[in-house]
Amino acid sequence: MPRERRPPAERVRERLARVAGTARAGRMPAGYQRLGRVLVVRLPDDLRPFFPVIGAAWQEALGVATVLVRTGPISGEFRRPRTETIAGGPTETEVVEHGVRWRFDAAEVMFAAGNRTERRRAASVVRPGEVVVDMFAGIGYFAIPAARTGRPARVVAIEKNRVAARYLRENAALNGVADRIEVVEGDNRRVGPAAGAADRIFLGYLPSAVPWVPRAVELLRDDGGWLHVHTVTDARGALDAAVAAVSTELRASGRRAVEARAREVKPYGPGRAHVVVDARVGPVDRRSAVQDSAGTGI
């Protein structure tokens, strides 16, 4: 039997049209995000009576086990997805990306496909022998690629969300790097490596990790190192604005960027962009520190 070549959304709409009519079927968006055995789609609420039909049609069209509908924006401290199951049941899944295996619960943990290039880049920027800290480790987005191919001396992965931390440990084992990653569960403002221990720090938190730059500076070596700071800003002038924000926080923390460059990771809604700033932080200026202490009478 010849393989069906029509786009999956077209096949789903055709099945929906049989029970809901052509006009209603035409309102179904064509986009979807496949996360292994789980599919995530967006649907207008007026199609709710037909969610079971749509879910079953997507299962048949793509061979997935479970279909989730996105019911709201990702928000909150733990960046938990807001979803509803419309077909199937199990929401734990596994995605293979650039040779890395990611296991997670798609209903509990965010996994942005648009960040795949940045996850891969994490491995390429790490230098052999570095002490790397991932301040918002999640399920291992940067920590695992860094440990897997970057050949660091040590990776400290900090994660506050217990569900994500559980998958972080599991993914480290799945990818054969459990012996190279130290998982620290808790608030990164209070837990982590000793001050001045890190050569390189990833700050992958949205909408902005810029407020955590002072804490990252505490963990960075006195002779300097690298920060990779993620933030969301207006698309127009996004790169310059992101660099300026990080540089301002560094100066307020008594450090400076020897060099700083920004790159867009992906669009982030209308007129907004997800940007990462790579900042090489210079060494502590001991003379300035002495002068500041003398000037304040400390």
C-alpha positions, 0 to 999 in steps of 0.5 A: 500500500503506498505511503500517505504523502499528504501533510498530517494536518490535512489528514486530521482536518479531513477526519474532523470535517466528517463530524464537524463540517468543513468550516470548523475543520478549517479553523484547526491550526496546522502546527504541532510539536512532536516530543518523541511519543507525545504530540503537543498542539494548539486548538481554539476552544470552540473545537473542544467538543471535537477534541477526542476526534482530533486527538485520535486523528493525530495519533493515527496521522503521526503514530504518537501515543499521546496528544496534548493541547496547550491550554496557556502560556508557560509561566511561573518559577518552574516554567511548567507547561499548561496542557490537557490530554485529549488522546492517549495517557502517558506523558513521559517521553524521550527525545534524541537530539544531536546524540543526546537522550532527553527523558522527561514528562511533557506535561510537567517539564518544558522542552523547547525544540527551538533551543536545540542549536543553543543546547548543542552549542553548550558543548562546543564552548566548554574548554577541557578542564573547566569547572562549569556551573549550570544555574538553571539546569532543568533536565540537563539542557546545558549540563549534559552536552557540556559534560558529554563532549566538552571534557570539563573537569567538573559540571555543577548542575543546580535545579530547584524543581524536584521533578526536573532534578529527578529527570536531570539525574536520570538523563545524566545516567542515560547519557553516561555522564553521571560521574561528571555531573554533580546535581545540586537540588535547591535555590541557586541563590543559596546552594552551589559550589564554593565562591570563586570556583567556576570558569564558566556559568550558564544562566538559561532562565526566561524571561530573563536571567540578567537579575542573577548575574550578581550571584553568578559573579560570586561563583566565578573565579577571581581571575575571570571566566565566561557567563552565558546569560539568556534573556528576552528583549524587544526584537528591534535592537535586541542584541545591543540591549541584551549586552547593555543589560548584562554589562550594567549588572557586571559593573554593579557587581564590581566586574566588567566584561572584557568582551561581550557578544549576543546572538538571537536564539529564537523569536519569542512572541510578536516583536520579542526575541530570546537572546543569549549574551556570551560575556567574558568577565575580566579579573577582579581589580584588586586596586579598585577594591582597595581604593573602594574600601579606603574610601568608605572607611571599611 
